[in-house]
Amino acid sequence: MSNVIFQIDTDNHGTVDWYYSDQEKQYHTSWIIKKKDLRLVGKWSAESKKEILSELMESIEIDNQMIKDHNNKKARERRAGKKL
């Protein structure tokens, strides 16, 4: 199975291709993405990789917050159902 490749336009490094390390998890609705889950395509210096991943995580953080809110809502509903 080949990796699904995404792109991000960075401030200092132009357009960078990247993908998720776990191709199955990317389809889970409750998955909170971490830096370790992201892989960059191509060779990058350690400093450049750190900058790119930080910028990528900034753009993903909005989605992560929506997922956290959704997970918390489901958990509250589950706990409220047990109290009845």
C-alpha positions in Angstrom: 0.0 0.0 0.0 1.4 3.4 -0.9 1.3 6.4 1.4 -1.2 9.2 0.9 0.9 12.3 0.4 -0.2 15.7 1.7 1.4 19.1 1.1 2.0 22.2 3.2 3.2 25.6 2.1 5.8 26.7 4.7 7.1 30.1 5.4 10.8 29.3 5.0 10.9 26.0 3.1 8.4 26.3 0.3 6.0 23.5 -0.4 6.7 20.4 1.6 5.3 16.9 1.0 4.4 14.8 4.1 2.4 11.8 5.2 1.1 10.0 8.3 3.4 7.2 9.6 0.3 5.1 10.3 -1.9 5.1 7.2 -4.8 3.4 8.9 -5.1 5.8 11.9 -5.6 8.8 9.6 -9.2 7.6 9.0 -10.1 7.3 12.7 -12.4 10.1 13.9 -11.0 10.1 17.4 -7.2 10.1 16.6 -5.2 13.0 18.1 -2.3 13.7 15.8 1.2 14.1 17.4 4.5 15.2 15.8 5.8 11.6 15.9 2.9 10.6 13.6 4.1 12.8 10.8 6.7 12.0 8.2 8.3 14.4 5.7 9.2 13.4 2.2 12.8 14.0 1.2 16.0 14.8 3.0 15.9 17.7 5.6 18.4 18.9 8.1 17.4 18.4 11.7 16.7 22.1 12.2 14.6 22.4 9.0 12.7 19.3 9.9 11.9 20.7 13.4 10.7 24.0 11.9 8.5 22.3 9.3 7.0 19.9 11.8 6.3 22.8 14.2 4.6 24.7 11.4 2.6 21.6 10.4 1.5 21.0 14.0 0.3 24.6 14.2 -2.0 24.0 11.2 -3.2 20.6 12.6 -3.9 22.0 16.1 -7.3 23.4 15.1 -8.4 19.9 13.9 -6.9 18.3 17.0 -8.9 20.7 19.2 -12.1 19.8 17.3 -11.4 16.1 17.8 -10.7 16.6 21.6 -14.0 18.5 21.9 -15.8 15.7 20.1 -14.2 13.0 22.3 -15.0 14.9 25.5 -18.6 15.3 24.4 -18.9 11.6 23.7 -17.4 10.8 27.1 -19.8 13.1 28.9 -22.7 11.5 27.1 -21.4 8.0 28.0 -21.0 9.0 31.7 -24.4 10.6 31.8 -25.9 7.4 30.4 -24.3 5.4 33.2 -25.9 7.6 35.9 -29.4 6.8 34.9 
